[in-house]
Amino acid sequence: MNELVFEVTQEGDGGYVAECLSEGIFTQADTWDELRRNVKEATAAYFFDRPQTLALRLHLVRDEVLASA
């Protein structure tokens, strides 16, 4: 496995939630920098007894509703 992809969503309060699309890894944080650290930590814990991936991709999903004029 060369890469793990995390779908990241921003919560209404400004925090972030990251969920891996292929493994059972999930984490959250208040800031983007904290989320990056948490994803690395959660991935290391998940693969504690197996080789880790080379890359972690954070894919920010933004959902925005606009009112038509």
C-alpha positions in Angstrom: 0.0 0.0 0.0 1.6 3.3 -1.1 -1.0 5.8 0.0 -3.9 6.2 2.4 -6.6 8.7 1.5 -8.5 10.6 4.2 -11.7 12.4 3.5 -11.6 15.6 5.6 -14.7 17.6 6.4 -14.9 20.9 8.2 -17.4 21.0 11.0 -19.7 24.0 11.7 -17.7 25.0 14.7 -14.5 25.2 12.6 -13.0 21.9 13.6 -12.0 19.1 11.2 -12.9 15.4 10.9 -10.8 13.0 8.9 -11.8 9.4 7.9 -9.7 7.0 6.0 -11.5 5.7 2.9 -9.8 2.2 2.9 -9.1 1.5 6.6 -10.9 2.0 9.9 -8.9 5.1 10.9 -10.8 8.2 12.1 -9.6 11.3 13.9 -10.6 15.0 14.5 -9.0 18.2 15.5 -9.7 21.9 16.1 -7.1 23.2 13.5 -5.6 21.9 10.3 -2.1 21.6 11.8 -3.5 19.6 14.7 -5.4 17.4 12.3 -2.3 16.6 10.3 -0.5 15.5 13.5 -3.6 13.5 14.6 -3.8 11.7 11.3 -0.1 10.7 11.5 -0.6 9.5 15.1 -3.8 7.6 14.4 -2.2 5.9 11.4 0.9 4.9 13.4 -1.3 3.4 16.1 -3.5 1.6 13.5 -0.4 0.0 11.9 1.6 -0.5 15.1 2.4 -4.1 14.2 2.6 -3.7 10.4 4.5 -1.7 7.9 3.1 1.8 7.4 2.2 3.5 4.1 4.5 5.9 2.3 2.0 8.7 1.9 -1.1 10.1 3.7 -3.4 12.2 1.5 -5.8 14.6 3.2 -8.7 15.4 0.8 -10.7 18.3 2.1 -14.4 18.1 1.1 -16.2 21.4 1.1 -20.0 21.5 0.9 -21.5 24.9 0.4 -25.0 25.9 -0.3 -25.6 29.3 -2.0 -28.9 31.1 -2.2 -29.9 32.1 -5.7 -30.6 35.7 -6.2 
